Amino acid sequence: MAKITFPSDWWRRHNSSDLLYELRLRFVSKAECAQVWKVLEKEHMVGETGSVLIGGAAIQHLGVSEGGNAAEVLIISGGEDALDSLGYAIEDLEEAVGKAEVGMPEVVDHVRSLERG
């Protein structure tokens, strides 16, 4: 099964704790995303906004993507250990995909930016 990855140069370029990293992932169907989301909510803390909290990262359910059938999630991480937290969130998402027995989501966008204040 394919793994979820982010640009390898992010490690080399992580020179400030003010950096924010985002990965937007797309599941092929709303149903598959819902199955994975159910596993994540069962195994992790859910914040007030409904995001799944994993260490210093959060996974947000973005809902249905363009076209109407696929669904997307967003992994966000910031701060000094942002890339470690991003890695843990990716691992936990991959485990949830395995437990839900669905296909791995595709990375459709990745952003490295200064945190918005």
Order of alpha helices (4+ residues) and beta strands (2+ residues): alpha-beta-alpha-beta-beta-beta-beta-alpha-beta
